[in-house]
Amino acid sequence: MDTMQQPSEARDLPYDVFAKACPSRGTLEHVTGRWGALTLGALYEGSLRFNELRRRVDGVSEKMLSQTLQGLERDGLVHREAQPTNPPRVDYELTPLGHELAERLLDLIRFVEGRMDDVLAARERYDVTRGAR
């Protein structure tokens, strides 16, 4: 495929994330926000209960994880299974759509992790030239 055709083909999609009113923008925010990406990545490993997920996504508050899960569930990326036990048990897992998306996110995560030495060196050069610390 000719790379010059790709932008034209992308414009033929029914949604345009660059348009302010496009509903895809909200989903992109849910997925690429810090907690959304980490939550999807953690759930790629398998079904987790809320507190297991909170421990896996180190640093997320209970409130932020709850909001993140609600957004991802609403977008059809996460399935919430509440079991009628005492105390109630709630498990979260990726839907097929969420699983496909998480695979792509994990490629990005692995790329970032694999290139952190380059990023850290670039930060150091930037800070030295800007006099920042």
C-alpha positions in Angstrom: 0.0 0.0 0.0 1.3 3.4 -0.9 1.9 5.5 2.2 0.5 8.6 0.4 -2.9 6.8 0.3 -3.1 6.2 4.0 -4.2 9.7 5.1 -7.0 9.7 2.5 -8.2 6.3 3.5 -8.2 7.3 7.2 -10.5 10.3 6.3 -12.9 7.8 4.8 -13.6 6.3 8.3 -17.0 7.3 9.8 -15.3 8.8 12.8 -12.6 11.5 13.1 -10.8 11.7 16.5 -9.4 15.1 15.5 -13.0 16.5 15.3 -14.0 18.1 18.6 -17.5 16.6 18.7 -16.5 13.1 17.6 -17.4 10.4 20.1 -14.2 8.5 19.4 -12.3 11.2 21.2 -13.8 10.3 24.6 -12.8 6.6 24.1 -9.3 7.6 23.1 -9.0 9.6 26.3 -10.3 6.6 28.4 -7.8 4.3 26.7 -4.7 6.5 26.6 -5.0 8.2 29.9 -2.5 6.9 32.5 -4.9 4.8 34.4 -6.9 3.5 31.4 -3.8 2.2 29.6 -2.4 0.6 32.8 -5.8 -0.9 33.7 -6.2 -2.4 30.2 -2.6 -3.7 30.3 -3.1 -5.3 33.7 -6.4 -7.0 32.7 -4.7 -8.4 29.6 -3.1 -10.8 32.0 -6.5 -12.1 33.0 -9.5 -11.5 35.2 -8.9 -9.5 38.4 -10.9 -8.4 41.4 -11.0 -4.7 42.2 -8.3 -4.8 44.9 -6.1 -7.1 42.9 -6.3 -4.7 40.1 -5.6 -1.8 42.4 -2.4 -3.5 43.7 -1.3 -4.3 40.1 -1.8 -0.7 38.9 0.5 0.7 41.6 -0.4 4.3 42.6 -4.0 4.5 41.4 -6.5 5.6 44.0 -9.7 3.7 44.6 -11.8 6.6 43.2 -9.7 6.9 40.0 -9.7 3.1 39.4 -13.5 3.0 39.9 -14.0 5.9 37.4 -11.5 4.3 35.0 -13.3 1.0 35.1 -16.7 2.6 34.6 -15.5 4.4 31.5 -13.8 1.3 30.0 -16.9 -0.7 30.8 -19.2 1.9 29.2 -17.0 1.8 26.0 -17.3 -2.0 25.9 -13.7 -2.7 26.7 -14.1 -4.2 30.2 -16.7 -6.6 31.5 -17.8 -6.4 35.1 -19.0 -9.6 36.7 -20.7 -9.2 40.1 -21.2 -12.4 42.0 -24.0 -12.6 44.6 -21.8 -13.7 47.5 -21.3 -12.3 51.0 -19.2 -10.2 50.8 -20.0 -9.4 47.1 -17.3 -10.5 44.7 -16.7 -8.4 41.6 -14.4 -9.5 38.8 -13.2 -7.4 35.9 -12.0 -8.8 32.6 -11.4 -7.6 29.0 -14.0 -8.0 26.4 -12.9 -9.3 23.0 -12.7 -5.6 21.9 -10.7 -4.7 25.0 -8.4 -7.6 24.5 -7.6 -6.5 20.9 -7.0 -2.9 22.1 -4.8 -4.0 25.0 -2.6 -6.0 22.6 -1.9 -2.8 20.7 -1.4 -0.8 23.9 1.1 -3.4 25.2 3.1 -3.1 22.0 3.4 0.7 22.8 4.2 0.0 26.4 6.9 -2.5 25.5 8.3 0.0 23.0 8.5 2.7 25.7 10.0 0.4 28.3 12.6 -0.9 25.7 13.7 2.6 24.7 13.8 4.3 28.2 17.6 4.5 28.1 17.2 6.7 25.0 14.4 8.7 26.6 16.4 9.3 29.8 19.5 10.4 27.8 17.3 12.8 25.8 15.9 14.2 29.0 19.4 14.7 30.4 20.5 16.5 27.3 17.4 18.7 27.4 17.9 19.6 31.0 21.6 20.4 30.5 20.8 22.7 27.6 17.9 24.4 29.4 19.7 24.6 32.8 16.8 22.7 34.4 16.9 20.0 37.1 
